Amino acid sequence: MSIKKQFIKTKPVCKVTFSVDAKEANQVSVIGDFNDWKTEEGTLSKLKNGTFKGTFELAKDSEYEFKYFIDGEYVNEPEADSFRWNDFAGTENSVLAV
């Protein structure tokens, strides 16, 4: 799993690419504050090598809580900028700072 950030000088956004190595998975989404936790809005595309990948434009100077949703299971990003406890879910969420 990895996150790549590309800041756009001409716009107040950051292009964030999420990559998840999940060869055995059928469906992977990234869900979080930036897409109202909707799996259909965070669907990642499966590449031939088994990696799921997707790029999203997120507002700069913000923090977002998120998780991966891999075949019905919630998974944190080990390389997240930080982690934050979420009382609603009863677990920690990954945090992305852009």
Secondary structure as GFF3:
##gff-version 3
##sequence-region A 1 98
A	DSSP	beta_strand	2	7	.	.	.	ID=ss1
A	DSSP	beta_strand	13	21	.	.	.	ID=ss2
A	DSSP	beta_strand	28	32	.	.	.	ID=ss3
A	DSSP	three_ten_helix	33	35	.	.	.	ID=ss4
A	DSSP	three_ten_helix	39	41	.	.	.	ID=ss5
A	DSSP	beta_strand	45	46	.	.	.	ID=ss6
A	DSSP	beta_strand	51	59	.	.	.	ID=ss7
A	DSSP	beta_strand	63	70	.	.	.	ID=ss8
A	DSSP	beta_strand	73	75	.	.	.	ID=ss9
A	DSSP	beta_strand	82	86	.	.	.	ID=ss10
A	DSSP	beta_strand	91	97	.	.	.	ID=ss11
###
